[in-house]
């Protein structure tokens, strides 16, 4: 009877060992993924801030068409003035 009890405990022991190994493997695989995700999240926050600065720094470019139109009017006026002066 003691041999039967020992076999029964051996099965449980093997089961527990396999379970612990599986849990350790899963933890070993998940922890680096979580650390990488945290790093990416920090970089994403930094990138978002830099993109906000880029929006602020390039906001004046929306008026570029107005500047080009004004420059064309000025250049046309100068061209007409030169033609009137014989140049």
NORVEN-V281251 format. One record per pair of residues at least 4 apart in sequence whose ideal C-beta (glycine too) atoms are under 6 Angstrom apart, sorted by the first residue. I is the first residue (numbers start at 1). J is the second residue. D is the distance in whole Angstrom. If there is no record, write none. Layout:
i=I j=J d=D
i=I j=J d=D
This chain:
i=26 j=30 d=6
i=27 j=31 d=6
i=54 j=58 d=6
i=82 j=87 d=4
